[in-house]
Amino acid sequence: MPNTILAVRDVVKRFAGTVALKGVSLELYSNEILALVGENGAGKSTLMKILSGIYPYGSYEGAIEIKSAPCRFQSPFDSENAGIAMIYQELNLELDLTVGENILLGRYPRTKMGLIDWTRLYSEAERVLETLGTEIDTHVTVRSLSPSMQQLVSIARALYRNPQILILDEPTSVLTENEAQNLMRILRSLRNKGLSCIYISHKLDEIFSLCDRTVVFRDGCKISEHTKADGYDSTRVIEDMIGRRLDMMYPRRTANIGDEVLRAEHFQIPHPSAYGKLIIQDVSFTLYRGEILGLAGLVGAGRSELLAAVFGAIEKNRGELWIDGKKVEIKNPTAAIQAGLGFLSEDRKKNGFVQSMDIRQNMTLATLRRLVSGPFIDRIKENEQARMYFDKLRVKAPGLETLIVNLSGGNQQKVILAKWLMANPRVLLLDEPTRGIDVGTKSEIYKLMQELTDMGISIIMISSEMPELLAMCDRLVVLGRGVVQAEFRRGEADEVRLLRVASCT
């Protein structure tokens, strides 16, 4: 029998109006990578917050043991001292501190005079980054890094603390394929050196390749357990996750493409973090009625910046935009909304919703002018509109008054989609619409996209998952080195060809 390093015994966690964990028990063994999978809202993150000390002892029922010793964490500091390091999906870095300062945060080395030993600090930070196989300047601020580099800094900070147990929540969601493969190589090496990991991801191909064992959660319960040694059955795992048979992940795409709806000509966009450089040099593209146009490319190709500039969320050096054959000037998101555009941002926490507001308030943010009655908002009309989309998109929450920050990532994404659907857009700009979302919710979003295009709405979609782009898009524009490298119609490209073109080789 393998040695148990971590044991969860009959844990129950209640929130107002719901039970998030219903008597969950599981074990993590020494030298093991254990995957936790399940739909958004299944209880995975809630359990991780208990293990990391965010939900203190006394706020839940049940017991946590490390090496058979009971643990009663009152804070993340207690969890860290017990040997647990947690890397969250939403990165928790100090953006205006340097990379080195972030990696050693709270553990700065001191000189004999009691001052910070800056030479040793940066030396130690560089040593940790070397174990990750990455060359990041430890003296630059984290704000200047790409999301993928920020993720590596977050992982380096966790490893610097020499944990016994490493918990990773969607660690590859912002990493390129090569970076993800490198991370998995590092995790295998750490496992062989004695580190145990809990790995949360919606990417089943990663899990089946990396993880020794997989535990499925659904509706706050542990449903099943699968082992790599016995051979993973992806269909069985997915059906355990969603509680029903999944006949098809992607809908059969029957596009009825019409006339040109939007045309962007000669867009040039400055680099967001490198002064004097361009991330988009000269890009033009068209979009047709009822079409899903995919923007493919590697991290840093400028896909997100291009959509943000079209929506008026960031400035461009030059570029013209045409809608229905008429030239329009969009200098800000308000003008974009009025022109019939909706924009689902890559970073939903930063740009997608207001954290202090509830579901109803977030859903109606883009359409408040239509809900005004005199000097006040018509609350009855607002509630009716929000309820319609709450039910249509099957948002899992106690009610419309639930704060959006208390929702899972997939349900937050549904609320943001509802916000834009309420605005009746003609064009939807979707930047990573299924990032960090479970397979069941992904399938729902794919079907919704099909329904929207059937209604004549046009979609521009960015995704780092090439199978998703190939399955959902009628046409693909591949960006690289600031220009369009190639354009493919459905069926003309595969993953290898896309990657080769995106790499400009």
N, C-alpha and C positions, 0 to 999 in steps of 0.2 A: 504493500500500500504506500502511495506517495505521502510525504509529510505535508500536513496542512499548516500553512503560514497564516491564513486569514479565514475566520469563520463568521458567518452572519447567521444568527439564530432567531427565527420567528419574528422578524422586524415588521412592525406596523407603523405607518406614518399617516396621520390625518391632517387635512387642511379644512378650512371652512367649506362645508358643502360637498366634500369628496374625500375618499380614502385613496391615497396615492400608492401605498404599499400594503399588501394584505397578507401578512404572515410569511414574508420572504425568508428563505434560508438558502445559503450556498457556501461553497468552500473554494478557496484559492490555494493551489498547491505550490510548493517550492519549485523553482526553475520551470515555471509554467506561464504561458500567455493565454489568458482566459478572455474570450469575447463575450460581451453582453449585447444582444440584439433585441430589437422590438420596435414597434411603431412609436412615433413621437407621443409622449404622454403615457407610455407603458410603465414608467416608474424607474427607469435606469438612472436618470440624472438625480432623482430624489435620493436613491440609495447612495450614489456617489457623494452627494452633499452631506449625508450622514457620516460616511467614511472619512470625509475630509474635514469634518468638524464644523461645517457651516450650520448644520442643524444640530444643536448641542444635545448631549445626553439629558434625558428628561422630556424632550420634545417628541420622543418616539417611544414605542414599546419594543421589547426584544433586547438582544445582546449582541455585542461585537467583541470578538476575541482575536488577538494576534499571538501566535505561538501558544495557544491555550490560556493566555492571560487576558482577563476581562479589560476592556477599554471603555473609558467614559470621557470622551472628548468634550470639552466645553468651548473649544475654539479651534480654528485651523492650525494655530501654533501647537496645540496639544497633539493633533494628528501628525503634524510634521515631525515632532519630537519622537513620536512612536514609530517613525520610519515610513510614513505614507507621503508620497508626493503626487499632487493632482495637477493635470494640465487641462484647462477648460477649453471648450469649443470657442467661446468668446474670450479672446486673449486678454489677460490681465497684466498688462505691461505699463510702465511709466514712460509715456511717449517722449517726454522732453529730457529724460536721462539718457546717458550713453548706453550702448550695448553692454559694456563691461559693468557699469553701475547696476543695470538691470539683472545681470546674471548673478552677481554677488549681493543683491539687495538684502539688507538685514544682516549680512555677514561680512562686512567690510574689514579687511585686515588692518591692523594698527601698527604704528611704529612704537618704539620705546617711549616716545614723548606723548603717546595717546592720539596722534594724528592719523588720518587715513593714509595707508601706504599705497599710493596710487600706482606705483610701479608693479608691486605685487598683485594689486587688484586686476590690472589689465593683463598681466602675465597669466594669472589663474583663469581669467575669462577666455583667453586665447587657447589655453590648454583644453578646456572643456569643449570649445568649438571644434578643435582638431579631432576630438573623438567622434564628432558628428560628421566629419568629412566635409566641412564647409569653411570657406574663407570669408568671413564677415569682419569688416573693420570694427574693432571693439571701441573705437573712439567716436564713432558717429552716433547721432541720436537715433533712437528707435523709430521716431516719427518719419525719418527719411527712408526707412526700409520698406520694401514691398511686403504685402501680407504673408507671403511664403517665408521670407526671411525673418519676419517677426515671430512666426510659428517656431522656427528653429531656435531663436533666442529663448522663447518660452520653455522649450524642451531642454535647452542647455542649463537654464536656471534650475529646473527640477533635478537634473542629473548632478549638478554641483553639490546638492545636499546629500548625496550618497544614500538614496532611499532603499528600503527593503522591498517596498511595493510601489510600483509606478502605475498611476491611473491616467489613461489618455482618452479624452472625449473628442471624437472626430478629428484626430490629429493631422490627417492628410487632406482635409477639406479645401485648403488653400495652397496645397503643394502641387508642383508639376509631377508628371509620371516618374521622372528620374529622381526627383526629391523624395517622392513617396517610397520608391524602391530602396533608396539609400536609408531612409528611416527604418524600414522593415529589416534591412540588413543589420542596422545598429541594434534594434530590439532583439533580434535573434542572438546577437553577440552578448548583449547584456543578460539575456536569459541563461545563456551558457555559463556566464560568470556568477550566477546565483540570484539575479534579480527576478522577481515575479511581477507580472503585468496584468492589469485589467484593461482591455481594449474595447472601446465603444465605437462602432462605425456602422454606417448604413451601406458600405461598399462590401458586399458579400464576397466578391472575388478576392479582396484583400484579406478578409477574415479566413477564408478557406485556405489561402496560401500561408498565412502567418500563424494562426492561432491553434493551439493544441486541443482546446475544448471550447464549445459555444453553448451558452445558456440563453434561452429565449424567454423574454418577458412579454406579457400581454395583460393590460388592464390591472396593473399593480401586482400581478402574480407571476411566479416562476412556472412556465408552461412545460418546457422540455429541455433536455440536455443532449448535445451531439458531440462526438469526438472525431478528431482527425484520423485517429487510428482505425476507426470503423468506416471511414469514408463519408464525406459530407454529401448530403442530398439537398441541393439548392431549393428544389420545389418543396420538399418537406419542411425545410427551415422557414421559407417564406410563408407557407400556409399556416405553420405554427404561430408566426408573428401576427398575421392578420386575422386568423380565426376563420378562414374560409378558403375555398379554392381560388387561386389566381389563374384564370384561364389565359390571360394575355397581359403583359406589362405595357406594351405600346399599342395604342389603337391603330386599326387599319386606316392609313392615311388616304382619304379620298378628297383631294383638294380640287376646288373649283376656282382657279385663279383668274382674276379679272384684269382691269386696266391698272396702269401705274397710279399708286397712291402717294408715294413719297420718293423724293430723289435728293441725295446729298452729293454735292459737287465740290471737289478740291478742298476737303477739310484738312486743316493743318492745326495741330494742337501741341502746346508746349508740354515738356515733361513735368510731371507733378513734383518731382523731388530733385531733379538735376537742372540747375539754372543754366539757361542758354541752350539747352538741348530740346529736341522735338521727339515726342513719343509717336505722333502721327505726322508724317511729312506731307503726303498728298493722297487722300483716299476719297473715292467716289463710289456710290452704289445706288441701286434702285430697289424699291419694294412695291409689290403688286397687291391688289385687293384679294383677301382671303389666303395670302401666302404666309408661310413660316420661313423666314430667312435666317439662317444661322451664321453667326460670326465665330469662326474658328481661329485658333492661334495659341501660341505658348503664353505663359504668364509673362507680362511685360510687353506684349505685342500692341497694347493700346486699345483693346476691345472695349473695356469698361469706360475709358476716357472718351472714346468715340461716341458711345451712347449718351454719356453724360453731357457732352458738348451739343449733341443733337437736341437734347431736352433743355438746354440752357442752364444746366446745373454747374458747368464750369465754362471758362472762357476759351475761345479758340482764336488763333491768329488770323485765320481766314476760312472761308467756306460759305457756300450758298445752299439754302434748303428750299425745296419746292414741294408743295402739297397740292394735289389735284391740279398740277400744271401751273400753279400760281406761286410766285416767289414769296416766301414769308420770312420775317425777321423775328427770330426767337432769342431773346436776350436773357430770359429767366424762366423758371418753371411755371410761373403763372401764365405767361404767354404761351408756353407749350401746352398746358392744360386747355386753354382757350382754343388752341389750334387742333385739339383732338388727340393729343398724345398723353400716354400714361407711362410711368417709369418705375419699375420695380428694381431697386438698387441691389447691388451685390452685398452690401453690408446693411442688413435689415435693422440691426440694433442701432447703428449710427444714423442712418438716413431713411429708414423705412417706417418707423413709428415713434410716437411720443410715449416714453416709459411711464410717465405719471398719469396717463389717461387709460380709461377702460376700453373694452372692445368696441362699444358703440361709438364713442368719441373718435377713436382711431379710424373706424370705417368711414365716417362722414367728413373727415378732414378736407378732402378735395372737393366736396360738394356743399359746403356750408352755405354758399350764396343762394343755392336753390332751396334751402330749408329755412330761410329767414322769413318771418312773418312780422312785419313792422320792424321795430328795433330789436326783436328777440328771435331766437331760434325756435322753430316749431318743434317742440320736443316729441309730440305725438307722431308727426311725420318722420322725424329723425329715427324714432324707435321702430316704426314700421319698415323703413328702408333697411335699417341695420338687421332687423329680425329676418327679413326676406333672404339676405345674403348669408346670415348666420346659419340658417337652415339649409340653404342651397349648397353651400360649401361644406356643410357638416362639420362646423367648428366644434371641437371637443372642449367644452367649458361649462361651468355651472350656469352661466347666464351672461347677458350683454354687459352687466356691471362689473364683470371680472376684469381686474387689471391685466393689461396685455403682457406685462413682465412675468405674470404667473402662468403663462401658457408655454407649451412646448414649442420648439422651433418650427415644426410643421404647421401648427395651428396659428402661430404668429404670421407665417407666410400666407396662410389662407385669409387672415384679416387684412393684410396689406393688399392682396389681390382683390378682395372685396372693395377696398377703398377705391381702386382704379376702375373696377367694373361699374361702380356707382356713377362714375364720371362719364360713362358712355363713350369711351375712347374709340377712335377709328384706327389708331395704331398703338400697340402695346410694346414697350421696350422691356424685355425681361433679361436681367443680368443674373445668371446662376439661379434660376427660379426653384431648382430642386436641391440646392446645396444643403447638406445636413438634415435631409428629410428622409423618412423611412419609405420603404418600397410601396406600401399601401397608399400613402399620401402622394407619392410620385405618380402612381398610376392614376389617381384622381385628377392631378394637375394636368397630366397628358390628355386625359379625356376632355377636360375643360378647355384646353387649348384647341382641340379638334372642334368642339362645339362653337368656340368663338370664331374660328376661321370659317365654319359653315355659315355663320351669321354675317360674314363679310369683313370681320375685323382682321387686320394684318398684324403680324407679330415679327419682331426681330429678337432673336434669342442668342444669348451667350451661354455656353456651357463648357466646362473643362472635361466633361465626360464624353468622349468621342462617340461611343455607341448611342448615347442620347441624341446627339446632333444628327447622326446618320439616320436614326429611326424617325425623328420628328420633323426634320427640315426638308422643304421642297427644293431649296437651293442653299449652297454654302459659299460664303466669301471668306477666304483665308488671308489673315493679316500677318505680316512679318516685316521687320525692319522699317516700320512706318508706312508701308504701302500695301496694296492688294497683291498678294503673290499668285493667287489663282481663284477661279470660280468654278464650282461644280453643281450640276443638277443632280437630283435624287438618283441614286444608283450608279453614278459615275466615279465615286471614290470609295475607298475603304480606309480603315484606321491607319494602315501602313502608309498609304499615299498621302493622307492628310498630315500625318506627322512629318513625313519627308518634306512636304511643301512648307509647312509651318516652320520647320527648322531651316528653311532656305538652303537646302542641300540638293 
